[in-house]
Amino acid sequence: MTNDPEVPTGTPEQARKHPGMTRAEFEAKVRERRDQFDRANDKITARSGRNLVSAVGIGLGLGLVMIFSLLFIKDIFVVFAVVLLAFTSFELATALRHAGRDIPRVPSVISTVVVVVVSFYFGAEWQWIATICGILLVVLWRLAELASPRHRASMRSVALDMSGGVFVQVYVTFLGSIAALLLRYDNGQWWVMSFLIIVVSVDVGAYATGLNFGKHPMAPTISPKKTWEGFAGSWIFGVAASVLLSLFLLDRPWWFGLILGTVLVFTATAGDLSESLLKRDLGIKDMSTWLPGHGGFLDRLDSILPSAAAAYVLFIVFAH
């Protein structure tokens, strides 16, 4: 009498695919496949500096929230934007503090929240007023801190601290609030969705082509992994996505897609390189480790912030 072979412990589907495989053999096969995947992922991470699995997972999560909110309830997107930008302001202020600048974080975050909300509900004029008030809040807060011995410094150092606080408000708060400003218009949600999809396409195109074909560094002293081949791929992906979105979502002619895509390729690339230069000056690799596979929030929004301003200008010129 022969003994029955052991049944694999995987799913029924796996058992049907491997009818004569023992449990030990099946587990060995699974380990082998996992090791192969890990080795491939490690190679990609070493070449690109990004954990692909984590990056894709977080990117999909953020993308689904963005699409759902823009399709159904604009106010949800505003809340989503407020949370992202508030964390980004806190993150950048913290990074600057590590570099020796005493940037007040609490007023920076408060200002960001107020400016984004005001931009969406009250429009461009109040956006400017709220931004100026936010800058004054950060500056006056830093001056008030001088009453505490722990925050006292030379006049030059305090001036640099205040300049850093203003930089956070202009770079993160003001540019980020432009997306909320665009969203308040009729059909503005389609423009916000389109420019975000185009920026993501630019990033994917640069990543894919740079990883596989990149040989000629674009700005080796700023971002060694960026290549001209990657830039060409970003333009192809970005313009292709822009033309399709212009025709089927924005109700614009195909040639507008060429303009929109090309402009956003340059703003997204400039934003990426600018943040890389900032991190190099600060002596850090990522703004934070809050988003595995991406680094920090600013590492994810660096291309989006200047692109929001460009998309808004093109909307005013061509569609409003």
N, C-alpha and C positions, 0 to 999 in steps of 0.2 A: 504494500500500500504506500503510495507516494504522498508526501506532504504538499498541501496547497501553497502556492507562492504567496508571499505577503502582499497585501493590497497597499498601493501608494497612499500616503496620507494627504495628498493634495486634494483639489476639487474633483468632483465627478468627471468633469471635462478632461482634466489632466490624467486621471486614471484611465479613461478611454483611449487617450492618445498614447499611453505607455502601458499596455495591458500586461506585459510580462516583467515590468520593472519592480524591483524590491524597494522597500522603504529607504534603505540605506543608499541604494543607487539613485533614487529620486532626489533625496536630500543632497547627495554629492553633486548632482546635476544642477540643482538650484544654487548651491554655493558657487559652482563654477561660473554660472551665468551672472550671479551677483558680482563676483570678482572681476569678470570681464567688463561689466558696466561701470564698476568703481574705477577700474584702471582707465577706461575711456573718459570718464568724467574728470578724473585727476589730470589727464593730459589736456583736456579742454580748459580746465581751471588754470593750469600752469601757463598756457598760451594766451588766454584772454584775461586772466585775473578775476574771473567771475565763476561762482559755482552755478552751473547751468540749471541743475534741478531746482535749487532754492530760488534762483532768479525767475524761472518759468512759473513756478508755483505761486510766488508772491505777485508776479506780474499778472497772471490770470485772475487772481483774487481781486486785485485793485481794478483790473479792467472790467470784471463783471459788475462790481459795485458802481463803477462809473457809467457803464451802459444802462444798467437798470434805472439809475436815478435820472439820467438824461431822457430816457424813453418815457418815464411815467411821472415823476415828481421832481421838478427843478429844485425845490427846497431841500430835498435829500442830498442832491449834489452840492449845494451850498454848505450843508453841514459837513459833508465829506471833504470839501475843499478847506473849510475852516480847520478841521482836525489836522489835515496834512500840513497846511501852511503854519499852524501854530507849533506843531512839532518841529517843522523846518526852522522856524525862527529861533526856537529854543536851542536846537542843535547847532545852528551857525553861531549863535551868541556864545554857546559853551565852547565851541572850537576856537573862537577868538580869545576867550578867556584863558584857554590852555596856552595860547601864544603870548600871553602877558597883558592882554587888553581886558579891562574891567567893564564888561558890557552888562548892563542891567537886564536880566532875563525876564523877570516878571512883567515889567512894562512893555518889553518887546513882544511878548505873547499876547498881552491885553490889546495892544495896538493892532496886531495882526487880526485878531478875532473881530474887532470893531470895524476895521477898514473893509474887510471882505463882506461882512454883513451889510454895512452901509452902501457899498458899491452895488450890491444886488438889489437892494430894496429902494434906494434913493437916487442912483445914477451917478454920472461922471462928475458933476459939480461937487456933490457931497463926498465923492471919493477923494478928490483933491483936498478938501477941507479936513476930512478925517485923517488923511495921510500926514498933513502938516501938523495936526493936533497930536498924532501919534509920535511924530518925531520930537515935538516939544516935550511930550511926556517923558520920553527916554532921556533927553538931554537934561531936563530939570531933575529927573530922578537921580541921574549920576551926580549932579551938583549937590543935591540934598544928601547924598551918601557921604559927602565930605565931612559931615558932622560926626561920622564914626571914624575913630582912629584907624580901623582896619581898612578903610577905603580911601584914606588920604594918599595923595601922590603929588608930583610936581605938576605945574600948570600945563607943561607940554604933554605929560602923560595923560592928564585928564582930558585935554583937547583931543588926543588920539582915541581915548575911550569913547568920547562923544561922537567922533567921526565914525568909529566902528559901529556904534548904535544906529547912526543915520544910514550907514551902508546896509545893515540888516533890514531896515524898514524900506529902503528903496529897492533892494535886490529881491527880497522875498515877499514882503507885504504888498508893495505897490504893484510889482509885475504880476504876482499871483492873483491879486484882486481884479486884474483886467479880465481874467476868465469869467469871474462872477459878473462883471460889467457887461461882457458880451452876452452872457446867458440871459440877461433880463429882457433883451429884445425879442420880438416875435421871430420865431424860427432860430433864435440864437443858440438853442440847444444843439441844432444840427451843425452849426459852425464850431461850437466847442468840441463836439464829438469828432468832427472831421479833423480839426487841427491836432487833436490828441492822437487819433489813429495815424495821421501822417507822421507825427514825431516818433511814434512807436515803430512805424515802418522804416523810418530813417535809421533808427537805432538797430533794428533787426538786420537791415541791409548792410550797415557798416560792420556789424558783428559777424554776420555769416560770410561776407566776401573777404573781410579782413582776416578772419580765422583761416580761411582756405586758400586765399591768394595773396594776402598782404606781404609785401616784400620791401616797399619803399616808405620809410617813416614820413609822416606828414609834419609832425612837430616833435622831434625826438627829445628836446630838452623840456617840453611841457608834458606830453603824453606819449611815451615811447611805443605803446601798442597801437596807436592810431596810424593808419597807412593811407596812402593815396588810393590804393585799390579799394580799401574799405569806404573811402569817401565816394568813389565812383559808384560802388554798390548802394550806398545810402541814397544817392541821387536817383538811381534807377528805381529802387523800391519806393522812395518817397514820391517821386513824380507819378509813377504808375498808380499808387494809391490815391494821389490827389486828383488825377484825371477821372478815375472811376467815381470818387466821391463827389466831384464837381458835377458830373453828368447825372448821377442817380440819387444824390442826397441833397445837394445844394442848389440844383436846378440852374447851373451855370454852364457856359459853353466849355468845350474841351480845352481850348487855349487858356482859359482861366486856370484850369488844373495845372498847366505847365508853370504859370506864374506863381500860384500858391505853393506848389510843391517845391519849386526852386528856391523861393524865398525861405520856406521853412527848413529846407536842407541847410541853408547857410546859417539861419538863426539857431537851429538845434546844434549844429557843429560848433558854432561860436560859443554857445552856452556851455557845451561839454568841455571845450578847451579852456574857457574862462574859469570854470570850477576846478579843472585840473591844475591850472596855474595857481589858483588860490590855495589849494591843498598843498602844492609844492612849497609855496611861500610859508605856509603854516607848519610844514614838516610832518604831514600826516598822509596816510594812504586813503582812508575813507573818513567822511564827516562823522560817522558813528557806526555802530554794528547793529542798529535796530532792525534793519531789513536784510536778513541773510541772503547772500547772492547779489545784493545791490549795494550794500554798505549802509549809508544813511538816507534820510528822506531827500536831502539836497542832491545826493548822488542820483536819485531817481528823477528829480524835478529840474535838474540843471538845464536840460534841453527844452523843457516845457515853458519855463518862465519867460525867456525872451521871445519864444514862439507865440505865446499868448498875445503879446503886444503886437507882433507882426500880423497875426490873424485878425486882430481887432482893427488895425489900420486898413487892411485889405477889405474887411467887411464894410467899413465906413465909406471907402472909395468906390467899391463895386456893387454893393448890395443895399446899402441903407439909403 
